[in-house]
Amino acid sequence: DYRAGVGAFARYTVAEVMDGKTPPDAFAGKAVVIGVGSESVKDFFLTPLERSASAQPLYGAELHAHLVAQFLRLATQPGQRPIGSFGGSFSGGWEMAMLLLWCAVGTCAGFTLRSPVVFAAGLIVGLGAIGGFAFLNLREFIWLPSVAPATGWLVSAFASTSYVSYRENKDRQAVMGLFARHVSRDVAQELWRQRDSFMDGNVPKSQRVVATVLFSDLKGFTSVSENAEPEQLMEWLNNYMDAMTEVIGRYGGVIDKFIGDAIMVVFGIPRGRLTEAEQAADAEAAVTCALAMSARLQALNAEWRAANKPEVGMRIGIHTGPLVAGALGGKERIDYTVIGDTVNTASRFESYDKSVVDPGDPEAVSRIIIGATTKKLIGGRFKTTEVGAVTVKGKQEPLTIYLVPLKQD
């Protein structure tokens, strides 16, 4: 271990000994190594000791002197456990414990460090810690294995990261498969980032929320479907659905389902709205979306008229209230949807008394009816006309409904 250092041993030539020029006690109680000290013999060696150009070479005899000094030190100093050419080491059990410790730390790092930059920095810090700890102990002449812990650290970190990435990919596919057809891509990405708050494994958590439901249905679709060829009908209907989907996505609506020519949209899911201000924002978005859908239908009718295709009108019902959102279905197929009285009421508003039309729309292209809760939330931000307290199918008590004119100027 060269702990004796450079020039630690006295050196005498045979001539000095034979001529009596050595101190009387030079060899008393000491081990003496006899060897050749001539550069012509080439009996000198490179060692870890610091050397300079002016330093004398470390001859073989001096190398043996370092070995003897180490043996004497190990034999006379308590607590030293020889291993190889070093002063001490942890036992095999401690080495295994250190390996397992670094494997455990690497596994934790793989599960917690999600950023690639932070993960790479963590790997470097871990390797530096292993090497630094081994180096500090080596200065005290205690040998600590570092290759095995470093390998365990790297392998466990990469293995756990690979597992987490695999699980995240599976979960991401489940979330995106469930929500991609309901919401815009940006909303789906945000849902993925906040998945822990509303996902239970691969299934959305059922939650009671206050949301705004919008139902739209086409007027005159029955006659259109009876007079059109199937291929032409599907092309025409897909043209309409594509336009409405774009409008709904623009205002943050979640398309729950397409029911023939009808569309069910929900504002306020899957992230529940807790404050009245958030619920009011959903109601306002729903009404704004309904007006935009009506304007888009008018543009579509103009295009269809020019192409000699059938024109249609639209009825929209909007209602705000509590409902339950969650996964509905069986083991083989589930669907994210909402259920509750609010959904039924919005549907009833859409289909209510078809003779009620927007007085500002002489062609009766579109009609938008909202409930009292939605009217309260939007306040005076939109012009509305009270239709009155009406009884809708499935309700015992009358409900006050309002007509939202298409012309808001």
Protein Blocks (a to p, Z undefined) as FASTA:
>chain_A
ZZnoghkaccddfklmmnopacfklmgoiacddddddfklopacddfbdcdfkbccddfk
lmmmmmmmmmmmmmmmghiacehjbfbdcdfklmmmmmmmmmmmmmmmmmmmmbfklmmm
mmmmmmmmmmmmmmmmmmnopacdfklmmmmmmmmmmmmmmmmmmmmmmmmmmmmmmmmm
mmcfklmmmmmmmmmmmpghjaccdddddddddddddehklmmmmmpcfklmmmmmmmmm
mmmmmmmmmnopacfbdehjaccddehiabdcfbfklmmmmmmmmmmmmmmmmmmmmmmm
mmmmmnopacddddddddddddddddeddfkbccdddedjklmmmmmmmmgcfkbccfkl
mnomaccdddfklmmmnmmmbccddfbjcddehiabdcddddddfblZZ
